[in-house]
Amino acid sequence: MVLTSQVLRTLNPYEEAIHRLDPEAWWIMRIRPYRTLADVIDGVVITFTDITTLKRAEAERERLLAQVQAARANAEQIVATMIEPILILDTDLRVISANPAYYQRFATTAAKTERCSLYELADGVWNYPELRASLNMLLRHETPSIDLELTATFAALGARTLRLQARLIEHPSSDTRWILLAIADISNLKRTALMLQQAHELTPLDLADRL
């Protein structure tokens, strides 16, 4: 055989995966020089190791990975069309991606956002105990969703009141989980509501004094 001659000539072991289609099976064939007790090369040793189970596991892993990647790509396409800022987080609360609305609204870039911890973004502006506790509850399945308000001060925007809504997304055929975090700036709505409330509380005398 050419392979055995090659191993005898070079004294370098040879290894190759062998595949049979019907029925499907995989082996690792190894050819090594055979050395006698007298330290003389006297032929080769050929072994076959069944790796069918390993190959099937690898194929299943690749299939699931392809499904997860397709699901993520589909989710990102949907998120990209949303007009409100959205972050996709992994279970370590690191940013997988954000939509254009997020980058535009918070005057930042993908380089400063993706793969970063949520609590590192914008100099730690999202590092609020209430948000931390709510996200941990979401990951532990102690709540189906998050809906809370917080006021944060951004370097480029100043103080803003935000409504945060989050939901856990689980891939049906794998252990992959993401958090979809939607961010709505309700600062103007809160100011308007406060003005209306104050106006409602004014007496006719107060109104006359302001005219």
HELIX and SHEET records of a PDB file:
HELIX    1   1 VAL A    2  THR A   10  1                                   9    
HELIX    2   2 THR A   52  ALA A   80  1                                  29    
HELIX    3   3 PRO A  100  ARG A  105  1                                   6    
HELIX    4   4 LEU A  118  GLY A  124  5                                   7    
HELIX    5   5 PRO A  129  LEU A  139  1                                  11    
HELIX    6   6 SER A  187  GLU A  201  1                                  15    
HELIX    7   7 PRO A  204  ARG A  210  1                                   7    
SHEET    1   A 3 TYR A  14  ARG A  20  0                                        
SHEET    2   A 3 ALA A  25  ARG A  35 -1                                        
SHEET    3   A 3 ILE A  41  ASP A  50 -1                                        
SHEET    1   B 5 VAL A  95  ALA A  98  0                                        
SHEET    2   B 5 ILE A  86  LEU A  89 -1                                        
SHEET    3   B 5 ARG A 177  ASP A 185 -1                                        
SHEET    4   B 5 GLY A 158  GLU A 170 -1                                        
SHEET    5   B 5 SER A 145  PHE A 154 -1                                        
END                                                                             
